[in-house]
Amino acid sequence: MDVSRFWLQVKGTTDLKRYARKDGFAYSVPTPQALRWARSADPVFIVLWDVSSHIGFYAEATKAVEQWVTGSGAQITIRFKPENAFDTQAVGDLAWEARLRHYRSLLLHASEVDDPEDLDELRWSLGLRVSLGLDFLALIGVISMASDGAVSVPRITSEKILGLATQFEEDPDLDAGDADPIEAAVAIVVVMCAQETMGNVGLPGRVLSGSIEALLAFIDLVVVPRIRADGVDGVESEEPRSKWRLRSVD
């Protein structure tokens, strides 16, 4: 079972051309129903589907419905863009959209600290952010996570990070900005793995930063020691980038 979910509201027709407009397609639904879709805790996508030709298009409720309508009448028109064809690829993209929205919401909650001087609350916030970040990293294949929650970093991930960090250190034409080479390398690896897994679905900034934070917490305990154990020339670990301690199981 996936940790996130989304809903499809399918409207079937035997004549899709009936709903054609210059800018795509349009379908009207009762206003109360449209507003329930738009305000749902889970993402809702409306699909206009031709049962004869097996062709359809989708629209996201939160973007297709004006949520604060006044005097709009008994119905609201949902508009479907021609580029939003509903097919196998679209289903996969929508699933990733739902997952990313879910993780972004959880990370936002984890970042809410009422008292910045309360050490227990800060530890709770850090622990939850790292846990969520690791969970997402496992989802996109950056790390491995066993059924009992034990985490390990595959050699291929370590080598990618090391290789990129070395390039940042040795190539004067590469600029890591204010980040150290390891931090910059981690960010690139996370983005690369996300693109390989999610395709064209964009990675929200909050999810990206949470994932980077979680992986950096593993650098001194997992990545660098594994690089050394493999006999590969690596960068020396200095002060731990995070005092958070998690167990790594190979």
C-alpha positions in Angstrom: 0.0 0.0 0.0 1.3 3.4 -1.0 1.7 6.0 1.8 -0.2 8.5 -0.4 -3.3 8.3 -2.5 -5.2 10.3 -5.0 -8.8 10.1 -6.4 -10.1 9.9 -9.9 -13.5 11.2 -10.8 -14.2 9.7 -14.3 -16.9 11.3 -16.5 -17.7 9.0 -19.4 -19.1 9.9 -22.8 -19.7 8.3 -26.1 -18.9 11.5 -28.0 -15.9 13.4 -26.8 -16.2 16.0 -29.6 -19.4 17.2 -27.9 -17.3 18.8 -25.2 -14.6 20.2 -27.5 -13.6 23.8 -27.3 -11.0 25.9 -28.9 -8.6 25.5 -26.0 -9.4 21.8 -25.2 -12.5 20.4 -23.6 -15.1 21.5 -21.1 -17.4 19.6 -18.8 -19.9 21.1 -16.3 -20.6 19.6 -12.8 -22.7 20.7 -9.9 -21.0 23.5 -7.9 -21.1 21.7 -4.5 -19.5 18.6 -6.0 -16.7 20.6 -7.7 -15.9 22.4 -4.5 -15.7 19.1 -2.5 -13.2 17.9 -5.1 -11.1 21.0 -4.9 -11.1 21.1 -1.1 -10.3 17.4 -0.6 -7.3 16.5 1.7 -6.2 14.1 -1.1 -5.6 15.2 -4.7 -8.6 14.8 -6.9 -8.3 14.5 -10.7 -11.3 14.7 -13.0 -11.1 12.6 -16.1 -13.2 13.1 -19.2 -13.2 9.7 -20.9 -14.6 8.6 -24.3 -15.8 5.1 -23.8 -15.9 4.5 -27.5 -12.5 5.6 -28.6 -10.8 5.0 -25.2 -9.3 8.5 -25.2 -9.5 10.9 -22.3 -8.1 14.0 -20.7 -7.6 15.0 -17.0 -7.7 18.1 -14.9 -6.6 18.7 -11.3 -9.5 19.8 -9.2 -7.6 22.4 -7.2 -6.4 24.1 -10.4 -9.6 23.6 -12.4 -12.0 24.8 -9.8 -12.2 28.3 -8.4 -12.6 27.5 -4.7 -14.0 30.8 -3.6 -16.7 31.3 -6.2 -19.5 33.7 -5.6 -22.6 33.9 -7.6 -21.4 31.2 -10.0 -24.7 29.4 -10.3 -25.6 25.8 -9.9 -22.7 24.5 -12.0 -19.0 25.0 -12.5 -17.2 24.2 -15.8 -14.1 22.1 -15.6 -11.7 22.7 -18.5 -9.3 20.1 -19.8 -6.1 21.0 -21.7 -5.4 19.0 -24.8 -1.8 18.3 -23.5 -3.2 16.5 -20.5 -4.0 13.2 -22.1 -5.0 10.5 -19.7 -2.9 7.5 -20.4 -0.5 5.1 -18.6 2.2 7.7 -18.4 -0.2 10.2 -16.9 -1.3 7.8 -14.2 2.3 7.3 -13.2 2.9 11.1 -13.1 -0.2 11.7 -11.1 0.9 9.0 -8.6 4.2 10.9 -8.1 2.4 14.2 -7.8 0.4 12.7 -5.0 3.5 11.3 -3.2 5.4 14.6 -3.5 2.4 16.5 -2.1 2.2 14.1 0.8 5.9 14.3 1.7 5.9 18.1 1.3 3.0 18.3 3.7 4.7 16.1 6.2 8.0 18.0 6.0 6.1 21.3 6.5 4.6 19.9 9.6 7.9 18.6 10.9 9.5 22.0 10.4 6.9 23.8 12.6 8.6 24.4 15.9 6.6 26.5 18.5 9.6 27.1 20.7 13.0 27.4 19.0 14.7 27.2 22.4 13.1 23.9 23.4 15.8 21.3 22.8 13.3 18.4 22.9 11.1 20.0 20.3 14.1 20.7 18.1 15.2 17.1 18.4 11.7 15.9 17.5 11.7 18.2 14.5 15.1 17.0 13.3 14.3 13.4 13.8 11.1 13.6 11.9 12.6 15.5 9.0 15.5 13.0 8.7 13.1 10.1 8.9 10.9 11.5 6.2 13.9 12.4 4.0 15.3 8.9 4.3 11.9 7.5 3.4 11.7 9.5 0.3 15.4 8.7 -0.7 14.5 5.0 -0.5 11.5 5.7 -2.7 13.7 7.1 -5.5 16.5 4.6 -5.1 19.2 6.8 -3.5 19.4 4.5 -0.4 18.1 1.1 0.5 15.7 0.6 3.4 14.9 -2.9 4.8 11.4 -3.9 6.0 12.5 -3.2 9.6 13.6 0.4 8.7 17.3 -0.3 8.7 19.0 2.0 6.2 22.1 1.4 4.0 23.8 3.4 1.3 24.5 1.4 -1.9 28.1 1.5 -3.2 26.9 3.1 -6.5 25.5 6.1 -4.5 28.7 6.5 -2.5 30.8 6.4 -5.7 28.5 9.0 -7.4 28.9 11.4 -4.5 32.6 10.8 -4.2 33.1 11.3 -7.9 31.2 14.5 -8.0 32.8 15.9 -4.9 36.2 15.2 -6.3 35.3 17.0 -9.5 34.2 20.1 -7.5 37.5 20.1 -5.7 39.8 19.6 -8.7 38.0 21.4 -11.5 38.3 25.2 -11.2 35.5 25.7 -13.7 33.0 24.0 -11.4 31.5 26.1 -8.6 29.7 24.6 -5.7 28.7 28.0 -4.4 28.5 28.3 -0.6 28.1 24.5 -0.3 31.1 22.2 0.4 31.9 19.6 -2.3 30.1 16.8 -0.5 26.9 18.8 0.0 26.9 19.9 -3.6 27.4 16.3 -4.8 24.6 15.0 -2.6 22.2 17.6 -4.0 23.1 16.6 -7.6 22.8 12.8 -6.9 19.3 13.3 -5.3 18.1 15.4 -8.2 19.5 12.9 -10.8 17.9 9.9 -9.1 14.6 11.8 -8.8 14.6 12.6 -12.5 15.4 9.0 -13.4 12.6 7.7 -11.2 9.9 10.4 -11.6 10.5 11.5 -15.2 9.1 14.9 -15.9 7.5 15.4 -12.5 9.2 18.3 -10.8 10.8 17.9 -7.3 9.4 20.5 -4.8 12.1 22.5 -3.0 11.0 21.4 0.5 11.2 17.7 -0.5 14.6 18.3 -2.1 16.0 20.1 0.9 14.6 17.5 3.3 16.2 14.7 1.3 19.6 16.4 1.2 19.5 17.1 4.9 18.8 13.4 5.6 21.5 12.1 3.3 24.1 14.5 4.7 23.3 13.1 8.2 24.6 9.8 6.9 27.8 11.1 5.2 30.2 10.7 8.2 28.8 7.4 9.4 28.0 5.6 6.2 29.2 7.1 2.9 32.8 8.1 3.8 33.6 5.0 5.8 32.3 2.8 3.0 34.4 4.7 0.4 37.5 4.1 2.6 36.6 0.5 3.1 36.4 0.1 -0.6 39.9 1.4 -1.0 38.8 4.3 -3.1 40.6 7.7 -2.7 38.0 9.9 -1.0 37.6 13.2 0.8 38.5 13.1 4.5 35.6 13.5 6.9 36.0 16.5 9.3 33.3 17.5 11.7 30.0 15.6 11.3 27.5 17.6 9.3 24.8 16.5 11.6 24.9 15.2 15.1 22.0 13.0 14.3 22.9 9.3 14.7 21.2 6.5 12.8 22.3 2.9 12.5 23.4 1.6 9.1 22.9 -2.1 8.3 24.7 -3.5 5.2 
